[in-house]
């Protein structure tokens, strides 16, 4: 139970909503107690239309504007590939650059280990105190709904005290000094980290 006045992020798995989960709707549709149209309408609400639009042509960063790195998760032994891009873009353009140039998305971070490594590498590569990562937040009731733009599960967060903000829809930055995350206006132009 959340304390009054406290903010929390809802843990929502890919494709889920805070109210009714598409898995549940799928089961109800198969049983004939909910229509498949209802399931399609619910899952389409989760998508971020601004993130999917790729009408604007983007220019890929030059090699000297990027730094590639691989991080192996010690728990799963899985290797994640990242590109730190120094060229400043707004969140949505950064997302399109990740998609078009690297066939990926803005980075989703699922462990303290990955967060610290990305923070340290970004600090040495960019002349800015913050970089875009792929988290998006928006208020839902008295809480904040947090999700990754790649639709991976929300299983880790490292917010700076007072964040995420409850006042509207925000994109998320990783602070290169302390690794903490902040809610940031999506139109701000910043360096970014792609995961591919």
C-alpha positions as CSV (number, residue, x, y, z in Angstrom):
1,X,0.0,0.0,0.0
2,X,1.4,3.4,-1.0
3,X,1.6,6.1,1.7
4,X,-0.4,9.3,1.0
5,X,1.6,11.8,-1.1
6,X,4.2,9.2,-2.1
7,X,5.0,8.6,-5.8
8,X,5.5,5.1,-7.1
9,X,6.0,3.5,-10.5
10,X,3.6,0.8,-11.4
11,X,5.4,-2.4,-12.4
12,X,3.9,-3.1,-15.8
13,X,5.1,-5.9,-18.1
14,X,5.4,-5.3,-21.9
15,X,2.0,-4.7,-23.4
16,X,0.2,-4.3,-20.0
17,X,-2.0,-1.5,-18.7
18,X,-2.3,-0.5,-15.1
19,X,-6.1,-1.4,-15.2
20,X,-6.6,-4.6,-17.2
21,X,-3.9,-6.7,-18.6
22,X,-4.0,-7.7,-22.3
23,X,-3.2,-11.3,-21.3
24,X,-6.3,-11.4,-19.2
25,X,-8.3,-9.8,-22.1
26,X,-6.9,-12.4,-24.5
27,X,-8.0,-15.2,-22.1
28,X,-11.5,-13.6,-21.9
29,X,-11.6,-13.2,-25.7
30,X,-10.8,-16.9,-26.1
31,X,-13.5,-17.8,-23.6
32,X,-15.9,-15.6,-25.5
33,X,-16.6,-13.2,-22.7
34,X,-14.6,-10.2,-24.2
35,X,-14.2,-9.2,-27.8
36,X,-10.9,-9.4,-29.6
37,X,-11.6,-5.8,-30.7
38,X,-11.5,-4.7,-27.0
39,X,-8.1,-6.4,-26.7
40,X,-6.7,-4.6,-29.8
41,X,-8.0,-1.3,-28.5
42,X,-6.4,-1.7,-25.2
43,X,-3.0,-2.8,-26.5
44,X,-2.9,0.0,-29.1
45,X,-3.3,2.5,-26.3
46,X,0.0,1.4,-24.8
47,X,2.0,2.3,-27.9
48,X,3.6,5.7,-28.1
49,X,2.5,7.2,-31.4
50,X,5.3,9.8,-31.4
51,X,7.9,7.1,-31.0
52,X,6.6,5.0,-33.9
53,X,6.5,7.8,-36.5
54,X,9.6,7.7,-38.7
55,X,8.4,10.1,-41.4
56,X,11.2,12.6,-40.6
57,X,14.5,11.6,-42.2
58,X,17.4,11.5,-39.7
59,X,21.1,11.8,-40.3
60,X,23.2,9.1,-38.8
61,X,26.0,10.2,-36.4
62,X,29.6,10.2,-37.6
63,X,31.9,7.6,-36.1
64,X,33.8,10.1,-34.0
65,X,30.4,11.2,-32.5
66,X,29.8,7.7,-31.0
67,X,31.3,5.2,-28.7
68,X,30.2,1.5,-28.8
69,X,30.3,-0.7,-25.8
70,X,29.1,-4.2,-24.7
71,X,27.9,-5.0,-21.2
72,X,27.5,-8.6,-20.0
73,X,24.9,-9.1,-17.3
74,X,26.5,-11.3,-14.7
75,X,23.2,-12.9,-13.7
76,X,21.9,-13.9,-17.1
77,X,25.3,-14.1,-18.9
78,X,23.6,-12.1,-21.7
79,X,25.5,-9.4,-23.6
80,X,23.9,-6.0,-24.3
81,X,25.3,-3.7,-27.0
82,X,25.1,0.0,-26.7
83,X,26.1,3.1,-28.6
84,X,26.7,6.4,-26.8
85,X,25.9,9.3,-29.2
86,X,27.3,12.8,-28.4
87,X,25.2,14.6,-31.0
88,X,22.3,16.3,-29.1
89,X,18.8,15.4,-30.2
90,X,15.3,15.6,-28.7
91,X,14.0,12.3,-27.3
92,X,11.9,11.4,-30.3
93,X,14.6,12.2,-32.9
94,X,17.1,10.3,-30.7
95,X,14.7,7.3,-30.8
96,X,14.5,7.5,-34.6
97,X,18.3,7.7,-34.9
98,X,18.6,4.5,-32.8
99,X,16.1,2.8,-34.9
100,X,17.3,3.9,-38.4
101,X,21.0,3.9,-37.8
102,X,21.5,1.0,-35.4
103,X,18.3,-1.0,-35.7
104,X,17.7,-0.5,-32.0
105,X,16.0,1.7,-29.4
106,X,17.0,4.1,-26.7
107,X,18.6,2.1,-23.9
108,X,16.4,0.3,-21.3
109,X,18.3,-0.4,-18.1
110,X,17.4,-3.4,-16.0
111,X,20.1,-3.6,-13.3
112,X,22.3,-1.4,-11.1
113,X,25.4,-3.0,-12.8
114,X,24.3,-1.8,-16.3
115,X,23.3,1.6,-14.9
116,X,26.7,2.3,-13.3
117,X,28.6,1.1,-16.4
118,X,26.5,3.3,-18.8
119,X,26.8,6.3,-16.4
120,X,30.6,6.0,-16.2
121,X,31.0,5.5,-20.0
122,X,28.7,8.4,-20.8
123,X,30.5,10.7,-18.3
124,X,33.8,10.1,-20.2
125,X,32.2,10.5,-23.7
126,X,29.8,13.4,-23.5
127,X,30.2,17.1,-22.4
128,X,26.8,17.1,-20.8
129,X,25.5,16.1,-17.4
130,X,22.6,14.1,-18.8
131,X,21.8,11.6,-21.6
132,X,18.5,10.2,-22.9
133,X,17.6,6.7,-22.0
134,X,14.4,5.0,-23.2
135,X,12.1,5.4,-20.1
136,X,8.8,7.3,-20.5
137,X,6.5,8.3,-17.6
138,X,3.0,9.7,-17.2
139,X,0.7,10.2,-14.3
140,X,-2.1,7.7,-13.7
141,X,-4.3,8.6,-10.8
142,X,-2.0,9.3,-7.9
143,X,0.9,7.2,-9.2
144,X,3.3,7.4,-12.2
145,X,3.1,4.8,-15.0
146,X,6.7,4.0,-16.1
147,X,7.6,2.1,-19.2
148,X,10.5,1.5,-21.6
149,X,10.2,2.5,-25.2
150,X,11.3,-1.0,-26.3
151,X,8.4,-2.5,-24.3
152,X,10.7,-4.5,-22.1
153,X,9.6,-5.2,-18.5
154,X,9.9,-2.4,-15.9
155,X,12.0,-4.3,-13.3
156,X,14.5,-1.6,-12.2
157,X,14.6,2.1,-11.5
158,X,17.2,4.5,-10.1
159,X,15.3,7.8,-9.7
160,X,16.8,11.0,-8.1
161,X,14.9,12.0,-5.0
162,X,11.7,13.8,-6.0
163,X,11.4,12.0,-9.4
164,X,9.6,10.8,-11.5
165,X,7.4,13.9,-11.7
166,X,3.7,13.6,-11.4
167,X,2.8,16.7,-13.4
168,X,2.7,15.3,-16.9
169,X,4.2,13.0,-19.5
170,X,8.0,13.1,-19.4
171,X,11.0,11.3,-21.0
172,X,13.9,10.2,-18.9
173,X,17.6,11.2,-18.6
174,X,20.5,9.4,-16.9
175,X,22.7,11.8,-14.9
176,X,26.3,11.2,-15.8
177,X,27.6,12.5,-12.4
178,X,25.6,10.2,-10.1
179,X,23.7,7.7,-12.3
180,X,20.3,8.9,-11.0
181,X,17.3,9.3,-13.4
182,X,15.3,12.5,-13.9
183,X,12.0,13.4,-15.6
184,X,12.9,15.7,-18.5
185,X,10.9,17.5,-21.2
186,X,11.1,15.3,-24.3
187,X,11.9,18.3,-26.5
188,X,15.2,19.1,-24.8
189,X,18.2,18.3,-27.0
190,X,20.7,16.0,-25.3
191,X,23.2,13.2,-26.1
192,X,21.7,9.7,-25.9
193,X,22.4,6.0,-25.5
194,X,21.1,3.5,-28.0
195,X,20.8,-0.2,-27.3
196,X,20.8,-2.6,-30.3
